Amino acid sequence: MLRSRLVMSAIEERRRLERALHDGVQQDLIGLSVRLQHVRNLVATAPDEVLAALEDTQQEVRGALDRVRALASDMYPAILDARGLPDALRQAVRASGAAASVEAGELGRYPAGIEAAVFFLWREVLDGLRAGENARIQVREQAEELQVRIEAGAPIDSLRAGDLVEGAGGMLTVRSGSDRCGVEAAFPLA
């Protein structure tokens, strides 16, 4: 059952990425192509306007690059490999703009699957928050486990959360109340 859900989740994620590439990156490139054709026409007909058109095009390129970077980070955040779990969790908060806090003191490095599971579990929570809701994550290593506790003002998809955690060898507990949701995950390290 878990394997089937993981396969379906991977397929859905690929579909989401295809849509993001088609609706985002591809449209950006088409727009840039049209703008460059316009600049080319200006060279022949209105050379005085070329510089302004090139500056506009440069701004469009910067915007497209920002969207490509965001998409790449959405797929897998480079900061997770480069700087570790605490920095990646904090960056996810900044990128989401959510009212959330990260408590992840003296953590080492962990297997990539575990770090990714914790990161994407946190992102699931952040993505589910609505205006005015907040969340908090605590991550610590104790008794040969990486322990994760999340409190959020929004419900979490417990099936997806379970797939993320169990797929990385962890165990998940979800508590839901009327206005808060609690998630606890434990990943054996030995």
C-alpha positions as CSV (number, residue, x, y, z in Angstrom):
1,M,0.0,0.0,0.0
2,L,2.8,2.4,1.0
3,R,4.7,1.6,-2.2
4,S,1.7,2.3,-4.4
5,R,1.0,5.6,-2.7
6,L,4.6,6.6,-3.1
7,V,4.5,5.8,-6.8
8,M,1.3,7.8,-7.2
9,S,2.8,10.7,-5.2
10,A,5.9,10.7,-7.4
11,I,3.7,10.7,-10.5
12,E,1.6,13.6,-9.2
13,E,4.8,15.5,-8.3
14,R,6.1,15.0,-11.9
15,R,2.8,16.3,-13.3
16,R,3.0,19.3,-11.0
17,L,6.5,20.0,-12.2
18,E,5.5,19.6,-15.9
19,R,2.7,22.1,-15.4
20,A,5.2,24.5,-13.7
21,L,7.6,24.2,-16.5
22,H,4.9,24.6,-19.2
23,D,3.0,27.4,-17.5
24,G,6.0,29.2,-16.1
25,V,9.4,28.6,-17.7
26,Q,8.1,27.9,-21.2
27,Q,5.9,31.0,-21.2
28,D,8.8,33.1,-19.9
29,L,10.9,31.9,-22.8
30,I,8.2,32.6,-25.4
31,G,7.7,36.1,-24.0
32,L,11.5,36.7,-24.2
33,S,11.6,35.5,-27.7
34,V,8.8,37.9,-28.7
35,R,10.5,40.8,-26.9
36,L,13.8,40.0,-28.6
37,Q,12.1,40.0,-32.0
38,H,10.7,43.4,-31.1
39,V,14.2,44.7,-30.2
40,R,15.5,43.3,-33.5
41,N,12.8,45.3,-35.4
42,L,13.6,48.4,-33.4
43,V,17.2,48.2,-34.5
44,A,16.1,48.7,-38.1
45,T,13.2,51.2,-37.5
46,A,13.8,53.0,-34.2
47,P,17.4,52.7,-33.0
48,D,16.8,55.3,-30.2
49,E,14.4,52.9,-28.5
50,V,16.6,49.9,-28.5
51,L,18.4,50.6,-25.2
52,A,15.1,51.0,-23.3
53,A,13.8,47.8,-24.9
54,L,17.0,45.9,-24.0
55,E,16.7,47.1,-20.4
56,D,13.1,45.8,-20.2
57,T,14.2,42.5,-21.7
58,Q,17.0,42.2,-19.1
59,Q,14.4,42.7,-16.3
60,E,12.2,40.0,-17.9
61,V,15.2,37.7,-17.9
62,R,15.9,38.4,-14.2
63,G,12.3,37.6,-13.4
64,A,12.4,34.4,-15.4
65,L,15.6,33.3,-13.6
66,D,14.0,34.0,-10.2
67,R,11.1,31.8,-11.2
68,V,13.4,29.0,-12.4
69,R,15.4,29.2,-9.1
70,A,12.1,29.0,-7.2
71,L,11.1,26.0,-9.2
72,A,14.4,24.3,-8.7
73,S,14.3,24.9,-5.0
74,D,10.7,23.6,-4.9
75,M,12.0,20.4,-6.5
76,Y,14.9,20.0,-4.1
77,P,16.4,22.8,-2.1
78,A,20.2,23.1,-2.7
79,I,20.6,24.6,0.8
80,L,19.7,21.2,2.3
81,D,22.8,19.6,0.9
82,A,25.0,22.6,1.2
83,R,24.2,23.8,4.7
84,G,22.0,21.2,6.4
85,L,18.6,20.8,7.8
86,P,18.3,23.8,10.2
87,D,19.2,26.3,7.5
88,A,16.9,24.6,5.0
89,L,13.9,24.7,7.4
90,R,14.5,28.4,8.1
91,Q,14.8,29.2,4.4
92,A,11.4,27.4,3.8
93,V,9.8,29.7,6.4
94,R,11.3,32.8,4.7
95,A,10.2,31.6,1.3
96,S,6.7,30.9,2.4
97,G,6.2,34.1,4.3
98,A,4.3,32.2,7.0
99,A,4.3,33.0,10.6
100,A,6.4,30.1,11.7
101,S,9.4,29.3,13.9
102,V,12.2,26.7,13.7
103,E,13.9,25.3,16.8
104,A,16.8,23.1,15.5
105,G,19.8,23.7,17.7
106,E,22.9,21.5,17.5
107,L,22.1,19.1,14.7
108,G,24.6,17.2,12.7
109,R,24.1,15.8,9.2
110,Y,21.8,12.9,8.6
111,P,21.1,10.5,5.7
112,A,19.8,12.5,2.7
113,G,16.4,10.7,2.8
114,I,15.8,11.6,6.4
115,E,16.8,15.3,5.9
116,A,14.6,15.5,2.8
117,A,11.6,13.9,4.6
118,V,11.8,16.4,7.4
119,F,12.2,19.3,5.0
120,F,9.3,18.3,2.8
121,L,7.1,17.4,5.8
122,W,7.7,21.0,7.1
123,R,7.0,22.4,3.7
124,E,3.7,20.5,3.6
125,V,2.7,22.2,6.8
126,L,3.8,25.7,5.7
127,D,2.0,25.3,2.4
128,G,-1.2,24.4,4.2
129,L,-1.2,27.5,6.4
130,R,-3.8,30.1,5.8
131,A,-3.5,33.8,6.7
132,G,-3.3,34.3,10.4
133,E,-2.3,30.7,11.1
134,N,1.2,29.8,12.5
135,A,3.4,26.8,12.9
136,R,6.4,25.7,14.9
137,I,8.9,22.9,14.3
138,Q,11.3,21.5,16.8
139,V,14.0,19.1,15.6
140,R,16.5,17.4,17.9
141,E,18.6,14.3,18.2
142,Q,17.9,12.1,21.2
143,A,18.4,8.5,22.1
144,E,19.7,7.6,18.6
145,E,16.7,9.1,16.9
146,L,16.1,12.3,15.0
147,Q,12.9,13.6,16.6
148,V,10.6,16.1,15.0
149,R,7.7,17.9,16.6
150,I,5.4,20.2,14.6
151,E,2.5,22.3,15.9
152,A,0.4,24.0,13.3
153,G,-2.8,26.1,13.0
154,A,-3.9,24.1,10.0
155,P,-4.7,20.5,9.4
156,I,-2.1,18.3,7.6
157,D,-2.6,15.6,5.0
158,S,-1.7,12.7,7.3
159,L,-1.5,10.2,4.5
160,R,1.0,12.3,2.6
161,A,2.9,13.1,5.8
162,G,3.0,9.4,6.7
163,D,4.3,8.5,3.2
164,L,7.1,11.1,3.6
165,V,8.1,9.9,7.0
166,E,7.6,6.1,6.6
167,G,9.3,6.3,3.2
168,A,12.5,7.5,5.0
169,G,12.2,4.8,7.6
170,G,10.5,6.9,10.3
171,M,7.4,6.6,12.3
172,L,4.7,9.3,12.4
173,T,2.0,10.4,14.9
174,V,-0.6,13.0,14.0
175,R,-2.9,14.7,16.6
176,S,-5.7,16.9,15.3
177,G,-7.8,19.3,17.4
178,S,-10.4,21.9,16.5
179,D,-7.8,24.6,15.7
180,R,-4.4,23.0,16.0
181,C,-2.6,20.0,14.5
182,G,0.4,18.2,16.0
183,V,2.8,16.0,14.2
184,E,5.5,13.9,15.7
185,A,8.1,11.9,13.7
186,A,11.0,9.8,14.8
187,F,13.7,8.6,12.6
188,P,16.1,5.9,13.9
189,L,19.7,6.8,13.4
190,A,21.4,3.5,14.5
